[in-house]
Amino acid sequence: MGELEELCECSQSQISQFLKRMEYEDLVDKRRDGKYIFYRIKDERLFVLFETLSKIFSE
């Protein structure tokens, strides 16, 4: 199981779809290294959004 799968408690396919959508919306950059794809958030404000959502939904 990958790191994102563990953190999100989602399947690999759900995470893949989410990341593809984020790429489509120009929110992330990606780079391929062999069989791995690395994603990077383009706008640092998204970290604040994710932290806020995490706090709201983990209470």
PQR file with spaces between the fields and no chain letter, atoms N, CA, C, O and H, PARSE charges and radii, in Angstrom:
ATOM       1  N    MET     1       0.852   -1.180    0.000 -0.4000 1.5000
ATOM       2  CA   MET     1       0.000    0.000    0.000 -0.0000 2.0000
ATOM       3  C    MET     1       0.892    1.235    0.000  0.5500 1.7000
ATOM       4  O    MET     1       1.884    1.291    0.726 -0.5500 1.4000
ATOM       5  N    GLY     2       0.538    2.219   -0.812 -0.4000 1.5000
ATOM       6  CA   GLY     2       1.327    3.439   -0.909 -0.0000 2.0000
ATOM       7  C    GLY     2       1.031    4.408    0.220  0.5500 1.7000
ATOM       8  O    GLY     2       0.057    4.259    0.958 -0.5500 1.4000
ATOM       9  H    GLY     2      -0.268    2.174   -1.402  0.4000 1.0000
ATOM      10  N    GLU     3       1.890    5.394    0.333 -0.4000 1.5000
ATOM      11  CA   GLU     3       1.760    6.387    1.408 -0.0000 2.0000
ATOM      12  C    GLU     3       0.434    7.134    1.334  0.5500 1.7000
ATOM      13  O    GLU     3      -0.226    7.322    2.355 -0.5500 1.4000
ATOM      14  H    GLU     3       2.681    5.514   -0.267  0.4000 1.0000
ATOM      15  N    LEU     4       0.037    7.561    0.140 -0.4000 1.5000
ATOM      16  CA   LEU     4      -1.236    8.275    0.007 -0.0000 2.0000
ATOM      17  C    LEU     4      -2.428    7.376    0.310  0.5500 1.7000
ATOM      18  O    LEU     4      -3.412    7.821    0.903 -0.5500 1.4000
ATOM      19  H    LEU     4       0.574    7.408   -0.690  0.4000 1.0000
ATOM      20  N    GLU     5      -2.342    6.131   -0.091 -0.4000 1.5000
ATOM      21  CA   GLU     5      -3.426    5.194    0.207 -0.0000 2.0000
ATOM      22  C    GLU     5      -3.625    5.068    1.707  0.5500 1.7000
ATOM      23  O    GLU     5      -4.758    5.060    2.188 -0.5500 1.4000
ATOM      24  H    GLU     5      -1.544    5.770   -0.573  0.4000 1.0000
ATOM      25  N    GLU     6      -2.535    4.970    2.445 -0.4000 1.5000
ATOM      26  CA   GLU     6      -2.618    4.866    3.901 -0.0000 2.0000
ATOM      27  C    GLU     6      -3.179    6.139    4.511  0.5500 1.7000
ATOM      28  O    GLU     6      -4.081    6.092    5.348 -0.5500 1.4000
ATOM      29  H    GLU     6      -1.615    4.976    2.055  0.4000 1.0000
ATOM      30  N    LEU     7      -2.643    7.273    4.091 -0.4000 1.5000
ATOM      31  CA   LEU     7      -3.074    8.544    4.671 -0.0000 2.0000
ATOM      32  C    LEU     7      -4.542    8.851    4.382  0.5500 1.7000
ATOM      33  O    LEU     7      -5.263    9.344    5.250 -0.5500 1.4000
ATOM      34  H    LEU     7      -1.910    7.312    3.412  0.4000 1.0000
ATOM      35  N    CYS     8      -4.974    8.557    3.168 -0.4000 1.5000
ATOM      36  CA   CYS     8      -6.333    8.900    2.745 -0.0000 2.0000
ATOM      37  C    CYS     8      -7.348    7.795    2.982  0.5500 1.7000
ATOM      38  O    CYS     8      -8.557    8.018    2.915 -0.5500 1.4000
ATOM      39  H    CYS     8      -4.389    8.156    2.464  0.4000 1.0000
ATOM      40  N    GLU     9      -6.845    6.610    3.259 -0.4000 1.5000
ATOM      41  CA   GLU     9      -7.720    5.437    3.392 -0.0000 2.0000
ATOM      42  C    GLU     9      -8.581    5.286    2.139  0.5500 1.7000
ATOM      43  O    GLU     9      -9.786    5.044    2.218 -0.5500 1.4000
ATOM      44  H    GLU     9      -5.863    6.428    3.313  0.4000 1.0000
ATOM      45  N    CYS    10      -7.934    5.435    0.984 -0.4000 1.5000
ATOM      46  CA   CYS    10      -8.591    5.309   -0.319 -0.0000 2.0000
ATOM      47  C    CYS    10      -7.838    4.274   -1.147  0.5500 1.7000
ATOM      48  O    CYS    10      -6.695    3.926   -0.851 -0.5500 1.4000
ATOM      49  H    CYS    10      -6.956    5.631    0.920  0.4000 1.0000
ATOM      50  N    SER    11      -8.497    3.802   -2.174 -0.4000 1.5000
ATOM      51  CA   SER    11      -7.844    2.864   -3.082 -0.0000 2.0000
ATOM      52  C    SER    11      -6.889    3.610   -4.008  0.5500 1.7000
ATOM      53  O    SER    11      -6.991    4.824   -4.184 -0.5500 1.4000
ATOM      54  H    SER    11      -9.425    4.085   -2.414  0.4000 1.0000
ATOM      55  N    GLN    12      -5.968    2.865   -4.593 -0.4000 1.5000
ATOM      56  CA   GLN    12      -5.015    3.447   -5.530 -0.0000 2.0000
ATOM      57  C    GLN    12      -5.746    4.083   -6.698  0.5500 1.7000
ATOM      58  O    GLN    12      -5.338    5.138   -7.182 -0.5500 1.4000
ATOM      59  H    GLN    12      -5.885    1.879   -4.450  0.4000 1.0000
ATOM      60  N    SER    13      -6.818    3.457   -7.155 -0.4000 1.5000
ATOM      61  CA   SER    13      -7.545    3.996   -8.305 -0.0000 2.0000
ATOM      62  C    SER    13      -8.250    5.301   -7.948  0.5500 1.7000
ATOM      63  O    SER    13      -8.311    6.204   -8.782 -0.5500 1.4000
ATOM      64  H    SER    13      -7.149    2.600   -6.762  0.4000 1.0000
ATOM      65  N    GLN    14      -8.783    5.425   -6.736 -0.4000 1.5000
ATOM      66  CA   GLN    14      -9.415    6.678   -6.317 -0.0000 2.0000
ATOM      67  C    GLN    14      -8.388    7.805   -6.252  0.5500 1.7000
ATOM      68  O    GLN    14      -8.650    8.921   -6.699 -0.5500 1.4000
ATOM      69  H    GLN    14      -8.733    4.691   -6.058  0.4000 1.0000
ATOM      70  N    ILE    15      -7.232    7.507   -5.698 -0.4000 1.5000
ATOM      71  CA   ILE    15      -6.174    8.509   -5.602 -0.0000 2.0000
ATOM      72  C    ILE    15      -5.702    8.912   -6.993  0.5500 1.7000
ATOM      73  O    ILE    15      -5.484   10.096   -7.252 -0.5500 1.4000
ATOM      74  H    ILE    15      -7.019    6.600   -5.334  0.4000 1.0000
ATOM      75  N    SER    16      -5.541    7.945   -7.888 -0.4000 1.5000
ATOM      76  CA   SER    16      -5.119    8.222   -9.252 -0.0000 2.0000
ATOM      77  C    SER    16      -6.103    9.155   -9.950  0.5500 1.7000
ATOM      78  O    SER    16      -5.691   10.103  -10.618 -0.5500 1.4000
ATOM      79  H    SER    16      -5.718    6.984   -7.678  0.4000 1.0000
ATOM      80  N    GLN    17      -7.393    8.894   -9.800 -0.4000 1.5000
ATOM      81  CA   GLN    17      -8.411    9.743  -10.409 -0.0000 2.0000
ATOM      82  C    GLN    17      -8.359   11.153   -9.835  0.5500 1.7000
ATOM      83  O    GLN    17      -8.478   12.134  -10.568 -0.5500 1.4000
ATOM      84  H    GLN    17      -7.727    8.124   -9.257  0.4000 1.0000
ATOM      85  N    PHE    18      -8.181   11.248   -8.525 -0.4000 1.5000
ATOM      86  CA   PHE    18      -8.087   12.545   -7.863 -0.0000 2.0000
ATOM      87  C    PHE    18      -6.879   13.327   -8.372  0.5500 1.7000
ATOM      88  O    PHE    18      -6.989   14.516   -8.674 -0.5500 1.4000
ATOM      89  H    PHE    18      -8.084   10.451   -7.929  0.4000 1.0000
ATOM      90  N    LEU    19      -5.728   12.665   -8.469 -0.4000 1.5000
ATOM      91  CA   LEU    19      -4.517   13.338   -8.942 -0.0000 2.0000
ATOM      92  C    LEU    19      -4.638   13.761  -10.405  0.5500 1.7000
ATOM      93  O    LEU    19      -4.155   14.827  -10.788 -0.5500 1.4000
ATOM      94  H    LEU    19      -5.638   11.700   -8.224  0.4000 1.0000
ATOM      95  N    LYS    20      -5.275   12.933  -11.212 -0.4000 1.5000
ATOM      96  CA   LYS    20      -5.494   13.315  -12.617 -0.0000 2.0000
ATOM      97  C    LYS    20      -6.374   14.558  -12.703  0.5500 1.7000
ATOM      98  O    LYS    20      -6.139   15.441  -13.528 -0.5500 1.4000
ATOM      99  H    LYS    20      -5.666   12.067  -10.901  0.4000 1.0000
ATOM     100  N    ARG    21      -7.388   14.616  -11.844 -0.4000 1.5000
ATOM     101  CA   ARG    21      -8.263   15.798  -11.844 -0.0000 2.0000
ATOM     102  C    ARG    21      -7.492   17.028  -11.390  0.5500 1.7000
ATOM     103  O    ARG    21      -7.658   18.108  -11.959 -0.5500 1.4000
ATOM     104  H    ARG    21      -7.579   13.899  -11.174  0.4000 1.0000
ATOM     105  N    MET    22      -6.652   16.878  -10.372 -0.4000 1.5000
ATOM     106  CA   MET    22      -5.847   18.005   -9.898 -0.0000 2.0000
ATOM     107  C    MET    22      -4.889   18.481  -10.987  0.5500 1.7000
ATOM     108  O    MET    22      -4.654   19.681  -11.134 -0.5500 1.4000
ATOM     109  H    MET    22      -6.517   16.001   -9.910  0.4000 1.0000
ATOM     110  N    GLU    23      -4.343   17.542  -11.742 -0.4000 1.5000
ATOM     111  CA   GLU    23      -3.468   17.908  -12.858 -0.0000 2.0000
ATOM     112  C    GLU    23      -4.272   18.649  -13.929  0.5500 1.7000
ATOM     113  O    GLU    23      -3.811   19.660  -14.460 -0.5500 1.4000
ATOM     114  H    GLU    23      -4.534   16.568  -11.622  0.4000 1.0000
ATOM     115  N    TYR    24      -5.455   18.159  -14.243 -0.4000 1.5000
ATOM     116  CA   TYR    24      -6.324   18.790  -15.230 -0.0000 2.0000
ATOM     117  C    TYR    24      -6.651   20.227  -14.824  0.5500 1.7000
ATOM     118  O    TYR    24      -6.709   21.117  -15.672 -0.5500 1.4000
ATOM     119  H    TYR    24      -5.829   17.338  -13.812  0.4000 1.0000
ATOM     120  N    GLU    25      -6.865   20.450  -13.525 -0.4000 1.5000
ATOM     121  CA   GLU    25      -7.201   21.778  -13.004 -0.0000 2.0000
ATOM     122  C    GLU    25      -5.958   22.645  -12.797  0.5500 1.7000
ATOM     123  O    GLU    25      -6.056   23.768  -12.302 -0.5500 1.4000
ATOM     124  H    GLU    25      -6.819   19.727  -12.836  0.4000 1.0000
ATOM     125  N    ASP    26      -4.786   22.120  -13.177 -0.4000 1.5000
ATOM     126  CA   ASP    26      -3.515   22.836  -13.082 -0.0000 2.0000
ATOM     127  C    ASP    26      -3.132   23.153  -11.643  0.5500 1.7000
ATOM     128  O    ASP    26      -2.568   24.209  -11.357 -0.5500 1.4000
ATOM     129  H    ASP    26      -4.706   21.208  -13.579  0.4000 1.0000
ATOM     130  N    LEU    27      -3.444   22.224  -10.739 -0.4000 1.5000
ATOM     131  CA   LEU    27      -3.108   22.400   -9.322 -0.0000 2.0000
ATOM     132  C    LEU    27      -1.813   21.700   -8.941  0.5500 1.7000
ATOM     133  O    LEU    27      -1.199   22.033   -7.927 -0.5500 1.4000
ATOM     134  H    LEU    27      -3.902   21.366  -10.972  0.4000 1.0000
ATOM     135  N    VAL    28      -1.393   20.728   -9.751 -0.4000 1.5000
ATOM     136  CA   VAL    28      -0.179   19.971   -9.456 -0.0000 2.0000
ATOM     137  C    VAL    28       0.690   19.843  -10.706  0.5500 1.7000
ATOM     138  O    VAL    28       0.212   19.897  -11.839 -0.5500 1.4000
ATOM     139  H    VAL    28      -1.891   20.457  -10.575  0.4000 1.0000
ATOM     140  N    ASP    29       1.980   19.672  -10.449 -0.4000 1.5000
ATOM     141  CA   ASP    29       2.928   19.293  -11.496 -0.0000 2.0000
ATOM     142  C    ASP    29       3.270   17.829  -11.260  0.5500 1.7000
ATOM     143  O    ASP    29       3.180   17.336  -10.136 -0.5500 1.4000
ATOM     144  H    ASP    29       2.368   19.629   -9.529  0.4000 1.0000
ATOM     145  N    LYS    30       3.661   17.138  -12.323 -0.4000 1.5000
ATOM     146  CA   LYS    30       4.095   15.764  -12.131 -0.0000 2.0000
ATOM     147  C    LYS    30       5.364   15.511  -12.918  0.5500 1.7000
ATOM     148  O    LYS    30       5.626   16.142  -13.941 -0.5500 1.4000
ATOM     149  H    LYS    30       3.735   17.539  -13.237  0.4000 1.0000
ATOM     150  N    ARG    31       6.138   14.573  -12.413 -0.4000 1.5000
ATOM     151  CA   ARG    31       7.315   14.125  -13.145 -0.0000 2.0000
ATOM     152  C    ARG    31       7.411   12.620  -12.987  0.5500 1.7000
ATOM     153  O    ARG    31       7.081   12.061  -11.941 -0.5500 1.4000
ATOM     154  H    ARG    31       5.924   14.060  -11.582  0.4000 1.0000
ATOM     155  N    ARG    32       7.860   11.993  -14.026 -0.4000 1.5000
ATOM     156  CA   ARG    32       7.975   10.539  -14.040 -0.0000 2.0000
ATOM     157  C    ARG    32       9.428   10.153  -13.823  0.5500 1.7000
ATOM     158  O    ARG    32      10.341   10.756  -14.388 -0.5500 1.4000
ATOM     159  H    ARG    32       8.129   12.446  -14.875  0.4000 1.0000
ATOM     160  N    ASP    33       9.625    9.139  -12.997 -0.4000 1.5000
ATOM     161  CA   ASP    33      10.955    8.584  -12.753 -0.0000 2.0000
ATOM     162  C    ASP    33      10.807    7.065  -12.800  0.5500 1.7000
ATOM     163  O    ASP    33      10.465    6.425  -11.806 -0.5500 1.4000
ATOM     164  H    ASP    33       8.883    8.649  -12.539  0.4000 1.0000
ATOM     165  N    GLY    34      11.073    6.509  -13.975 -0.4000 1.5000
ATOM     166  CA   GLY    34      10.865    5.072  -14.144 -0.0000 2.0000
ATOM     167  C    GLY    34       9.392    4.743  -14.057  0.5500 1.7000
ATOM     168  O    GLY    34       8.574    5.313  -14.779 -0.5500 1.4000
ATOM     169  H    GLY    34      11.351    7.029  -14.783  0.4000 1.0000
ATOM     170  N    LYS    35       9.057    3.824  -13.171 -0.4000 1.5000
ATOM     171  CA   LYS    35       7.652    3.435  -13.030 -0.0000 2.0000
ATOM     172  C    LYS    35       6.889    4.300  -12.035  0.5500 1.7000
ATOM     173  O    LYS    35       5.694    4.100  -11.821 -0.5500 1.4000
ATOM     174  H    LYS    35       9.721    3.361  -12.584  0.4000 1.0000
ATOM     175  N    TYR    36       7.579    5.261  -11.428 -0.4000 1.5000
ATOM     176  CA   TYR    36       6.958    6.125  -10.426 -0.0000 2.0000
ATOM     177  C    TYR    36       6.614    7.480  -11.007  0.5500 1.7000
ATOM     178  O    TYR    36       7.302    7.984  -11.895 -0.5500 1.4000
ATOM     179  H    TYR    36       8.550    5.424  -11.602  0.4000 1.0000
ATOM     180  N    ILE    37       5.539    8.066  -10.496 -0.4000 1.5000
ATOM     181  CA   ILE    37       5.153    9.426  -10.850 -0.0000 2.0000
ATOM     182  C    ILE    37       5.132   10.227   -9.552  0.5500 1.7000
ATOM     183  O    ILE    37       4.522    9.818   -8.563 -0.5500 1.4000
ATOM     184  H    ILE    37       4.980    7.656   -9.775  0.4000 1.0000
ATOM     185  N    PHE    38       5.804   11.368   -9.573 -0.4000 1.5000
ATOM     186  CA   PHE    38       5.869   12.233   -8.409 -0.0000 2.0000
ATOM     187  C    PHE    38       5.052   13.487   -8.694  0.5500 1.7000
ATOM     188  O    PHE    38       5.208   14.117   -9.740 -0.5500 1.4000
ATOM     189  H    PHE    38       6.299   11.700  -10.376  0.4000 1.0000
ATOM     190  N    TYR    39       4.184   13.842   -7.755 -0.4000 1.5000
ATOM     191  CA   TYR    39       3.337   15.016   -7.893 -0.0000 2.0000
ATOM     192  C    TYR    39       3.799   16.098   -6.926  0.5500 1.7000
ATOM     193  O    TYR    39       4.263   15.813   -5.822 -0.5500 1.4000
ATOM     194  H    TYR    39       4.058   13.330   -6.905  0.4000 1.0000
ATOM     195  N    ARG    40       3.663   17.337   -7.364 -0.4000 1.5000
ATOM     196  CA   ARG    40       4.022   18.486   -6.525 -0.0000 2.0000
ATOM     197  C    ARG    40       2.892   19.502   -6.619  0.5500 1.7000
ATOM     198  O    ARG    40       2.434   19.839   -7.711 -0.5500 1.4000
ATOM     199  H    ARG    40       3.286   17.569   -8.261  0.4000 1.0000
ATOM     200  N    ILE    41       2.457   19.977   -5.481 -0.4000 1.5000
ATOM     201  CA   ILE    41       1.406   20.986   -5.448 -0.0000 2.0000
ATOM     202  C    ILE    41       1.991   22.310   -5.928  0.5500 1.7000
ATOM     203  O    ILE    41       3.033   22.752   -5.443 -0.5500 1.4000
ATOM     204  H    ILE    41       2.830   19.703   -4.594  0.4000 1.0000
ATOM     205  N    LYS    42       1.313   22.934   -6.884 -0.4000 1.5000
ATOM     206  CA   LYS    42       1.790   24.188   -7.468 -0.0000 2.0000
ATOM     207  C    LYS    42       1.548   25.388   -6.561  0.5500 1.7000
ATOM     208  O    LYS    42       2.410   26.261   -6.452 -0.5500 1.4000
ATOM     209  H    LYS    42       0.467   22.575   -7.279  0.4000 1.0000
ATOM     210  N    ASP    43       0.413   25.444   -5.921 -0.4000 1.5000
ATOM     211  CA   ASP    43       0.021   26.603   -5.122 -0.0000 2.0000
ATOM     212  C    ASP    43       0.060   26.220   -3.644  0.5500 1.7000
ATOM     213  O    ASP    43      -0.716   25.379   -3.189 -0.5500 1.4000
ATOM     214  H    ASP    43      -0.287   24.736   -6.009  0.4000 1.0000
ATOM     215  N    GLU    44       0.956   26.837   -2.913 -0.4000 1.5000
ATOM     216  CA   GLU    44       1.146   26.506   -1.500 -0.0000 2.0000
ATOM     217  C    GLU    44      -0.121   26.740   -0.672  0.5500 1.7000
ATOM     218  O    GLU    44      -0.268   26.161    0.404 -0.5500 1.4000
ATOM     219  H    GLU    44       1.586   27.520   -3.283  0.4000 1.0000
ATOM     220  N    ARG    45      -1.030   27.576   -1.160 -0.4000 1.5000
ATOM     221  CA   ARG    45      -2.279   27.821   -0.412 -0.0000 2.0000
ATOM     222  C    ARG    45      -3.123   26.559   -0.305  0.5500 1.7000
ATOM     223  O    ARG    45      -3.975   26.459    0.578 -0.5500 1.4000
ATOM     224  H    ARG    45      -0.910   28.046   -2.035  0.4000 1.0000
ATOM     225  N    LEU    46      -2.900   25.601   -1.187 -0.4000 1.5000
ATOM     226  CA   LEU    46      -3.638   24.345   -1.104 -0.0000 2.0000
ATOM     227  C    LEU    46      -3.318   23.584    0.179  0.5500 1.7000
ATOM     228  O    LEU    46      -4.169   22.862    0.701 -0.5500 1.4000
ATOM     229  H    LEU    46      -2.208   25.682   -1.905  0.4000 1.0000
ATOM     230  N    PHE    47      -2.093   23.741    0.691 -0.4000 1.5000
ATOM     231  CA   PHE    47      -1.751   23.093    1.954 -0.0000 2.0000
ATOM     232  C    PHE    47      -2.652   23.587    3.079  0.5500 1.7000
ATOM     233  O    PHE    47      -3.093   22.800    3.917 -0.5500 1.4000
ATOM     234  H    PHE    47      -1.402   24.327    0.267  0.4000 1.0000
ATOM     235  N    VAL    48      -2.924   24.879    3.096 -0.4000 1.5000
ATOM     236  CA   VAL    48      -3.811   25.454    4.105 -0.0000 2.0000
ATOM     237  C    VAL    48      -5.208   24.874    3.947  0.5500 1.7000
ATOM     238  O    VAL    48      -5.850   24.515    4.935 -0.5500 1.4000
ATOM     239  H    VAL    48      -2.566   25.518    2.414  0.4000 1.0000
ATOM     240  N    LEU    49      -5.675   24.783    2.723 -0.4000 1.5000
ATOM     241  CA   LEU    49      -6.991   24.212    2.460 -0.0000 2.0000
ATOM     242  C    LEU    49      -7.061   22.768    2.945  0.5500 1.7000
ATOM     243  O    LEU    49      -8.014   22.386    3.624 -0.5500 1.4000
ATOM     244  H    LEU    49      -5.154   25.075    1.921  0.4000 1.0000
ATOM     245  N    PHE    50      -6.054   21.962    2.599 -0.4000 1.5000
ATOM     246  CA   PHE    50      -6.050   20.558    3.006 -0.0000 2.0000
ATOM     247  C    PHE    50      -5.979   20.406    4.518  0.5500 1.7000
ATOM     248  O    PHE    50      -6.643   19.541    5.088 -0.5500 1.4000
ATOM     249  H    PHE    50      -5.280   22.272    2.048  0.4000 1.0000
ATOM     250  N    GLU    51      -5.181   21.239    5.169 -0.4000 1.5000
ATOM     251  CA   GLU    51      -5.091   21.182    6.628 -0.0000 2.0000
ATOM     252  C    GLU    51      -6.432   21.535    7.269  0.5500 1.7000
ATOM     253  O    GLU    51      -6.851   20.897    8.234 -0.5500 1.4000
ATOM     254  H    GLU    51      -4.641   21.942    4.707  0.4000 1.0000
ATOM     255  N    THR    52      -7.099   22.547    6.734 -0.4000 1.5000
ATOM     256  CA   THR    52      -8.402   22.953    7.255 -0.0000 2.0000
ATOM     257  C    THR    52      -9.429   21.848    7.069  0.5500 1.7000
ATOM     258  O    THR    52     -10.177   21.531    7.994 -0.5500 1.4000
ATOM     259  H    THR    52      -6.759   23.066    5.949  0.4000 1.0000
ATOM     260  N    LEU    53      -9.469   21.263    5.885 -0.4000 1.5000
ATOM     261  CA   LEU    53     -10.401   20.168    5.629 -0.0000 2.0000
ATOM     262  C    LEU    53     -10.114   18.981    6.534  0.5500 1.7000
ATOM     263  O    LEU    53     -11.036   18.330    7.025 -0.5500 1.4000
ATOM     264  H    LEU    53      -8.862   21.521    5.133  0.4000 1.0000
ATOM     265  N    SER    54      -8.858   18.705    6.749 -0.4000 1.5000
ATOM     266  CA   SER    54      -8.482   17.592    7.628 -0.0000 2.0000
ATOM     267  C    SER    54      -8.987   17.834    9.048  0.5500 1.7000
ATOM     268  O    SER    54      -9.506   16.920    9.689 -0.5500 1.4000
ATOM     269  H    SER    54      -8.109   19.234    6.350  0.4000 1.0000
ATOM     270  N    LYS    55      -8.835   19.056    9.535 -0.4000 1.5000
ATOM     271  CA   LYS    55      -9.308   19.382   10.883 -0.0000 2.0000
ATOM     272  C    LYS    55     -10.819   19.248   10.971  0.5500 1.7000
ATOM     273  O    LYS    55     -11.345   18.720   11.951 -0.5500 1.4000
ATOM     274  H    LYS    55      -8.413   19.799    9.014  0.4000 1.0000
ATOM     275  N    ILE    56     -11.507   19.720    9.961 -0.4000 1.5000
ATOM     276  CA   ILE    56     -12.972   19.674    9.973 -0.0000 2.0000
ATOM     277  C    ILE    56     -13.479   18.233    9.978  0.5500 1.7000
ATOM     278  O    ILE    56     -14.379   17.895   10.746 -0.5500 1.4000
ATOM     279  H    ILE    56     -11.079   20.149    9.166  0.4000 1.0000
ATOM     280  N    PHE    57     -12.910   17.394    9.133 -0.4000 1.5000
ATOM     281  CA   PHE    57     -13.422   16.038    8.952 -0.0000 2.0000
ATOM     282  C    PHE    57     -12.820   15.013    9.905  0.5500 1.7000
ATOM     283  O    PHE    57     -13.269   13.867    9.937 -0.5500 1.4000
ATOM     284  H    PHE    57     -12.178   17.669    8.509  0.4000 1.0000
ATOM     285  N    SER    58     -11.819   15.400   10.677 -0.4000 1.5000
ATOM     286  CA   SER    58     -11.251   14.433   11.616 -0.0000 2.0000
ATOM     287  C    SER    58     -11.764   14.637   13.032  0.5500 1.7000
ATOM     288  O    SER    58     -11.357   13.922   13.947 -0.5500 1.4000
ATOM     289  H    SER    58     -11.454   16.331   10.651  0.4000 1.0000
ATOM     290  N    GLU    59     -12.647   15.597   13.223 -0.4000 1.5000
ATOM     291  CA   GLU    59     -13.207   15.843   14.569 -0.0000 2.0000
ATOM     292  C    GLU    59     -14.293   14.867   14.889  0.5500 1.7000
ATOM     293  O    GLU    59     -14.874   14.923   15.973 -0.5500 1.4000
ATOM     294  H    GLU    59     -12.978   16.179   12.480  0.4000 1.0000
